[in-house]
Amino acid sequence: MSMHEIEDLVFESVVLLDRHHPAGDDRLRDWFVALYDFQFTFDCSITQGRVRDILLRRGHTYRFPISEHPDYARRRAFFDGLNDFTDLHQDDEPPERELETGYVDPPWLYCEAGSKLWQRMAGPDAVPPRRVRLIEVALHIAAAAEQAGDVELIAHWYGLGHEILVGGAPFDVDDLLDSPGVAELREIVRRTGALEIELPDGYRPTDEQIEIMDSDLDRWWYSIP
């Protein structure tokens, strides 16, 4: 799969979740954090600008005048000289995840919930995003996609495979099936016929590849009666 396919998958999922859930549903902030953490496990571009209005409205992203950056007084010449999009990450301070130190898209400064810059600006009493597993987010996306009739989106998420969606080290099929969210996601896939949707080459194994797989877990994942 290409990086553009991952970026599009996250973009479409953010739009769908926002459309599907009411304005007061605070869970979306957590889900969006998890989605962009997932996106940046690949060599993807910074694409939050495509859905910035949604991210701002849902409390995932915050916007301030550049002059409100806590280091503005000390680095005023630097900040006043920014004319283009700038990731504020410093090479000598590697972030734990992308955009930890915020970014500038003149005339605004942006920071994401849970990031280091957000912690500095929001203060010690701010509630950080809840860490959620990717399978949980994928299940909510699949449920919304089923209602919207978007079977292709379900197929793309399930096609990522259990190693990406569930992770860990399940010992057998029963162990994987007991993982929270797996049974529910598989039922949506079965109900919608998502495994019948044709996906780009390399996104999910072909029927011939599934038949000769060494892993019982992989054969089970991609075979839903």
C-alpha positions in Angstrom: 0.0 0.0 0.0 1.2 3.5 -0.7 1.6 6.3 1.8 -1.1 8.3 -0.1 -3.5 5.4 0.5 -2.9 5.6 4.2 -3.3 9.4 4.2 -6.6 9.1 2.3 -7.8 6.4 4.6 -7.3 8.6 7.7 -8.8 11.6 5.9 -11.9 9.7 4.9 -12.2 8.3 8.4 -12.0 11.6 10.1 -14.7 13.1 7.8 -17.0 10.1 8.4 -16.6 10.1 12.2 -17.2 13.8 12.4 -20.4 13.5 10.2 -21.6 10.5 12.1 -21.2 11.6 15.7 -22.9 14.5 17.5 -21.1 17.7 18.4 -20.7 16.9 22.1 -19.0 13.4 21.6 -15.6 14.0 23.2 -14.4 10.5 22.1 -13.6 11.8 18.7 -10.6 13.8 20.0 -9.1 10.5 21.3 -9.9 8.7 18.1 -8.3 11.4 16.0 -5.1 11.3 18.1 -5.0 7.5 17.5 -5.6 7.9 13.8 -2.7 10.4 13.3 -0.4 8.3 15.5 -1.2 5.4 13.2 -0.6 7.5 10.1 2.8 8.6 11.3 3.9 5.0 11.8 4.3 5.2 8.0 6.4 7.7 6.1 3.4 10.0 5.5 3.1 13.7 5.1 1.5 16.1 7.5 -2.1 16.1 6.2 -4.0 17.6 9.1 -4.7 20.7 7.0 -7.1 18.8 4.9 -9.5 18.5 7.8 -8.3 21.3 10.0 -11.8 22.7 10.6 -13.0 19.4 11.9 -9.9 18.9 14.2 -10.3 22.4 15.6 -14.0 21.9 16.2 -13.5 18.5 17.9 -10.8 19.7 20.3 -8.0 17.7 18.6 -6.2 20.8 17.4 -5.9 24.3 19.0 -5.1 27.6 17.2 -3.5 30.6 18.7 -1.8 33.8 17.4 1.9 33.1 17.0 2.7 35.7 19.6 1.1 33.4 22.3 3.8 30.7 21.9 5.5 30.4 25.3 8.9 31.0 23.6 7.8 34.0 21.5 9.5 36.6 23.6 12.8 34.7 23.6 12.6 33.9 19.8 10.6 36.8 18.5 12.8 37.3 15.4 12.4 33.6 14.4 8.6 33.5 14.9 8.1 36.9 13.1 10.1 35.7 10.2 7.9 32.6 9.5 6.1 33.1 6.2 5.3 29.5 5.3 4.1 26.3 7.0 6.7 25.3 9.6 7.0 22.3 11.8 8.5 23.6 15.0 10.3 20.4 15.8 13.9 21.0 16.7 16.5 18.4 15.4 18.2 18.2 18.8 15.0 17.4 20.6 13.5 14.4 18.8 9.7 14.2 19.5 8.0 11.1 20.7 5.5 11.5 17.9 5.0 14.0 15.0 4.1 17.6 15.7 4.9 17.3 19.4 6.2 20.9 19.5 3.4 22.3 17.3 3.5 24.0 13.9 2.9 27.4 12.3 0.8 28.1 9.3 0.9 31.9 9.2 -0.6 33.8 10.8 -1.5 31.0 13.3 0.2 28.7 15.7 -1.3 25.2 16.0 -0.9 22.5 18.7 -2.5 19.1 19.0 -4.1 17.7 22.1 -1.6 15.7 24.2 1.5 17.1 22.6 4.3 18.8 24.4 3.3 22.2 23.2 -0.3 21.6 24.2 0.9 20.6 27.7 2.9 23.8 28.0 0.0 26.0 26.8 -2.9 24.2 28.5 -1.3 23.8 31.9 -1.1 20.9 34.3 -4.8 20.6 34.9 -5.7 19.9 31.3 -7.1 16.5 30.6 -4.9 14.6 28.1 -6.4 12.4 25.4 -7.3 8.9 26.4 -5.1 6.3 24.8 -7.2 4.0 22.6 -6.2 1.0 20.6 -6.4 1.2 16.8 -8.9 -1.7 16.7 -11.3 0.3 18.8 -11.1 3.2 16.4 -11.4 0.9 13.4 -14.6 -0.6 14.9 -16.2 2.8 15.3 -15.2 3.7 11.7 -16.7 0.4 10.4 -19.9 0.9 12.3 -20.3 4.5 10.9 -19.3 3.3 7.4 -21.9 0.5 7.5 -24.7 3.0 8.2 -23.3 5.3 5.5 -23.1 2.5 3.0 -19.4 2.9 2.6 -18.3 -0.8 2.3 -15.1 0.1 0.6 -13.9 2.0 3.7 -14.6 -1.0 5.9 -12.7 -3.2 3.5 -9.7 -0.9 3.6 -9.5 -0.9 7.3 -10.0 -4.7 7.7 -7.5 -5.2 4.9 -4.7 -3.8 7.1 -4.6 -7.1 8.9 -4.6 -8.1 12.5 -0.9 -7.3 13.1 -1.6 -3.6 12.5 -5.1 -3.3 13.9 -4.7 -5.5 17.0 -0.9 -5.9 17.4 0.5 -7.9 20.3 1.2 -11.5 20.1 -1.9 -13.7 20.0 -1.1 -17.3 20.3 -4.0 -18.8 18.3 -7.3 -17.9 16.7 -9.2 -18.0 19.9 -6.8 -15.6 21.5 -7.2 -13.2 18.6 -10.9 -13.6 18.6 -11.0 -12.7 22.3 -9.3 -9.4 21.7 -11.8 -6.5 22.3 -13.4 -5.3 19.1 -12.3 -8.2 16.8 -15.6 -10.2 16.9 -17.6 -7.0 16.4 -15.5 -5.8 13.5 -15.6 -9.3 11.8 -19.4 -9.3 12.1 -19.6 -6.0 10.3 -17.2 -7.3 7.6 -19.3 -10.4 7.2 -22.6 -8.5 7.2 -21.5 -6.0 4.5 -19.5 -8.4 2.4 -16.4 -6.2 2.7 -14.0 -9.0 1.9 -15.5 -9.1 -1.6 -14.4 -5.5 -2.3 -11.4 -5.3 -4.6 -8.5 -3.4 -3.0 -5.3 -2.1 -4.6 -2.5 -4.6 -5.1 -0.5 -5.3 -2.0 -3.2 -4.0 0.3 -4.5 -7.4 1.3 -3.4 -10.9 0.2 -5.1 -12.6 -2.7 -7.2 -15.8 -2.3 -4.3 -17.8 -3.7 -1.9 -16.3 -1.1 -4.3 -16.9 1.7 -4.5 -20.6 0.9 -0.8 -21.1 1.2 -0.2 -18.9 4.3 1.9 -20.4 7.0 0.0 -18.5 9.7 -3.4 -19.9 10.9 -4.1 -16.4 12.2 -3.7 -14.8 8.8 -5.8 -17.4 7.1 -8.5 -17.0 9.7 -8.4 -13.2 9.5 -8.9 -13.1 5.8 -11.5 -15.9 5.6 -15.0 -15.0 6.9 -17.7 -17.4 6.1 
